[in-house]
Amino acid sequence: MGFVKTLEGRGKRFLIRLTTRLIRTDSLSAAEVLSTQPKRILVIRQHNQMGDMLLATPALRAVKSSFPGAELSVVSAPINRGVLLNNPDVDHVFTYVNRNPFSAVRLIYDLRRRQFDLVIVLHTVSFSFTSALMGLLSGARIRAGSTSGPFSNQLSESFYHLELPLPGETELAGMNETEHNLYPLRALGIHTEDLRPIIVPSAKDNRWAQGYLRERLTPGRPSIAVHPGAGKTENVWAPGNFAAVVNLLGQIAPIDVVVLEGPRDNEHVGLFMRDVELEPIHLRGRSIGEVAAVLQGVDLVLCNDTGVMHVACAAGANTLAIFGPTDPTRWAPKCSNLSVIRGDDGNLKTVSVEDVCSKATKLLKLVDRA
């Protein structure tokens, strides 16, 4: 695996050097780009992190509101297709399957058929050669994208008519990632004051979730959805702690519990199920739209700093998230329905069951029967 990674890295560096020599693009000013009044706009954001995509939805909102008569399309990874499908600001979603040459060829063909006026390659935490090349091959009349300068190459000069700026390290240190996504777009006068993420379940998703919850929840009883896993191991508060919180809440008042299990959560969910005293409803194997609709239907979502937190917040669910090494100032969604508890100095072991239970009790508005 190490040899393959090394070979891949060398190949990419060779392509970068070759590309900067072969491709030359005339630069345009922001005023010149805006004067073209684009009617078909493509945003390329094919990273595969669900949380990152949801944090970028305010940027999509800003593009759409800045060009209200334009058609907005987005290129995303397969995992994020469901995140964008019913987004009111997105007219079309194209899916790029990484490392699949047939998918890439088909995608480029579909993009070129749309005859885009403007493509925006929106990246923040790294420079994607694939995304930049996709923008070039899309055939769009004008290409704009975040500068590659901070990532030690000059590819953006070759690929884009307009390089969009990125914040320096000092400015970025106190900047939320939602604002980070909007930062490059400001060079084009694109901005929004509405920083809330959004995910919209389909009517079918809502019908399924309503039926699912109606059959399993007790009418009038508070309900809580628990997700004890996380994509990053370092972000996982002990599953036994989640079980202890649920057990304490159950002693205060009768509650219904839904436990969420994603593709990589089997171990954490198993540990939670071993220690919890109630009989949770076990939700797994459902689409992201269905999960979002279920989260909308419960009274509280209790989770780690992970993709489910972003989905819950974007769906408008009352959410309590436990943060560890990740700074919520930088990475938490900008929405009023999120409450955060963070460990001292980012240490999850300092987050107590009692503190989480106390916060959850207030959010659920439970009354101790004693």
N, C-alpha and C positions, 0 to 999 in steps of 0.2 A: 504493500500500500504506500509506503514511504517513497519507493522508487517511482511509482505512478504519479504521486503528488509532485515530486521534483521534476519529472518529465513534463507534466502539465504546466507547471510554473514557468519552465524554460520556454516551452512553446508559446505561452501567452506573452512573455516578455519579447520574444522574437516578433510576434504579430504586432505588438505595440510599436516596436521600432520600425518595422516595415510600413505600417499604416501611416505613421507620422511623416514618412518620406513620400508616400504615394498619393495621399489625399490632401488636397488643398481646398479650403472653403473660404469664400469672401466674407468678411465680417460685416454685420449690419448693426445699427444702433437700435435701441429699444423703440425709439420713435418710428424708425423705418419698418420694424416688424409690426407694430401696432397699426401703421397706416395701411397695411394690406387687408385689414378687417377680416381675419380668418373666419370661415364659416364651418370648417371641418377640422377639429383639433384632436390630436392623439397625445395622450400621456402614457409614457412607458414607465411602469413600476412593477417589474417582474420578480422582485424579491419574494422569498417564500415564508417570511415571518408574518403571521396573522396580525399580531399586535402592531407591527410596523405599518401594515396596510391600513388598519383602522385609525391609527394616529395620522395617516395621510389623507383621510377622507375630508377633513376641513380644507385641505389644499385643493382637492377636487371641487369642493363647494365654491371656493374662491375663483377658480378658473371659470366655472359655469356662470357664476353671477357677474363676472367681468365681461363675459361674452354671451349675454343672455340669448341671443338668437343663434348661437353656434351649436353644432352637434359635437358632443364630447365622447370620445372613445378611450378606453384604457386597456393596456396590455398587462395581464397579471399572471401569477403562477396558478396552477390548478387549485391549490389549497385556498386561494383567496377569491376564486370565481364566485362562490356563494356569498362572500362578504359584499360583493359589488352588484350582484344581479338586480336587486330591486332598489338600488340607490337612486334617489330622485335626480341626482346631478349627473348621472352616467347614462348615456344613451346606448352604448354598445360595449361589451366586454370581450376581448380577445384573450385566449389562453396560450401561454408559451410553456411547453413541456421541456424542461431542461434536459440536455444530453440526448434529445430525440431528433435526429436530423430530418426525418419525415415531417414532424410537427413544425420544425423551423421553416422548412420550405413552404408548407401549406400556409403558415402564418404570414410569411412575407408576401405570398401571392394574394392573400385576403386583404392585407394592409394596402398593397399597391392598387388594388381595385377601388378602394375608398377615395383615393386621390386627395389626401389630406393637404390642407393649406399650411398647417403648423404642427410640428411634433415637439413635445417638451419631454426631455429625458430627466426625470425627477429622482435624483439620488442624493443622499445626505451623508451617511456614515462610511461609505466606500464608493469607489468609482467602478462602474460595471462596463467593461469593454463590450460585453454581449449586448447590453442595452443601447450603448452608443452606436454599435454596428447595426442593430435593429432599426434605430432611428434613421440611419443613412439609407438602408435598404428599403425603408418604407416608401420612399419616393416622395415624401412631403416636400413642398416647395421651400419651406423654411424650417430649419432645425435649431432649437435652443436647448440648452442643457446645463446642469450644474458644472462648475469648473472642476477640472481634474488637478489643478495646482496643488491643493493640500495633500494629494495622494502621490506626489512626486512624478508626475508625467504631464506631457503637454497635449494629450490626446484631444481634449476638448477644443483646442485651437484648430485642430484638423477637421473635427467632425461637425462643429456647430457654427452657424452664422452668428449666433449670439451666445456668449458664455455668461451664465448666471452665477452670481457670487455666492459664496458660503461664508458663514461666520468664522472668525478666528477662534483659537482655543480659549482665550480669556472670555470672549463674549459668549461662547457656546457653553461654558461651565455652568452658568445660571439659567440656561434657556431650556424650556420644555421642548420635547421632540415635536410636538404639534407645531410650535412656532418655528422650529428648525426646518420643517417641511415647507413652510410658507416663506421662509427667508429668501430663497433664490427667486421666487416668483415676484417679489416686490420690485425687482428691477424692471419688470414689465407692467408695473402698476397694479398687479393682482394681489388682492388682500381681502380678508374678511375678519370681522369682529366675533363671529360665531365659531368658536374653537371646539365645539362638541363633536365627538365622533358619532358616526351613525351606521347602523345596520338595520335593514328593513326586511323582516320575514315576509314571505309571500302569503297570499290568502290561503293557499293549501297548507303551508307550514302552520299558520295560525289555527286552522281547523283541526289539524292533527294534534297540536299541543293542547288545545282546549279540551278535546275529547280525552286525551291521555291523562290530563290532570283531573278532569271531572270524575273519571273512573277511580282515581287513586287517592285523591286528597279528601280529607274530612271537611264538609262545609262549615265555615265559621272558625276553623282552627288555623292558627298561624302556620305558615309553611316556609321552609328554608332549603335552599339548594347548596350543597357542599361539593367543592372540587378540591380534594386533598393533594392533587398532583401538580406538576409543572413541567414545562419543556426543559428547564434547566434545573439540575439537581440542587444547585446551591440556593435556589429560590424556594425550596420545599420546607415549610414548617412541618414538624413531625406529624404524620397522619394520626398518631395516638392523641395528639393535642386537639386536633379537630374533633375526634370522637369524644374527648373529655368535655369540650365546649358544648357539643350537642347533648351529652348526658346531663350537664348542669342546666341547660335550657329546658330539657324535658322535666327536670325536677321543679322548675319554676311554674311551668304551665304545659299542658299537652301541646305538642307540635308535630307536624308532618315533615319528613326529611326526604329530599331527593338527592342521591349521590351521583355525580357526573363522572363518567370514565371515558377518557380519550384513548387513542391508539397506544400511548406509552404510559398509561396510568395504572396498569394492572397491579403492580406491586403496591403502590401507595393506596389504592382503593382496597386491596386485600387487607392491609394493615388497619385501615379505618374500619372496615366491616368486622374485623376481629374484636375491636375494642368498643364499638358503639353498642349501647344497650337497647336502642330502639330498632325497629325493622325498617330500614330505609327503602325507598323506591329506587331501583337501580336503573339509571338511564345510560345507555351506551349504543354505539353503532348508528347514531342518527346524523342527519345533515346539519351543517352549521346554522341553517335557517330554522330548522326544527328546534335545535338547542336554544337559539336566541328567543324563539317564541315561548319555550318552556320557562326560561329565566324571567321573561316578562310577566309570567303568571304566578310567580311565587313572591313571598313578602320580603325575602332577604337572600342574597347570594353571598356565601362565605367562601373565600378562595385565597390562593397564593397570587403573587405577582406573575401572571402568565396569560396565555391567550384568552382563556375563559373570562378573566377579569375584563379584558378589553371588549369582548363580545357582550358581557353583561352591562357594562357601562354604556356601550353604543346602543344597546337595545332599550336603555332607559330603566334598567332594573336597579332596585335599591341594593347597593353592593358594599361589602366590607372586605377589604383586601389586606393581606399581611405581607409587608415588604421586609426584605433582608438586605443583601448587599447592593441591590439596585436603588438608586436615589429616586423617590417618587416625584421630587421637584422636577426632575429631568424626564422621567418615563411614565408617570401616571397620566391617564387621560384627563383632559380639562372638562370636567362635568360635575355638576352639583350633586349627583346621585351616588358619588363615590366617597366612602370614608376609608381612611388608611391608618393602620397601626404598623409602626416600624421598630425593629430591634435597635437597641443602643449601639451606635457605631456600625449599624448594618448587621449586627449579630442576631440571627433568628432565635438563638437559644435564650436570649433575654426577653423574648415576648412571652408573657405569662398567659396561661389558660384563663385565669380570673379576669385579666384586663380585656381579653377578647370577648369573654362571656358578658362582661359588664357592658361593653359597647354594643354587642349584638342585642342584649336585652333592651337597651334604649332604642335602638333602631327598629326593633320588632314591637316596641311599646308593650312589652309583657308586664303583667302585674303578678308579683309573688303571692301565691295563694296563702302562704303562711302568715 
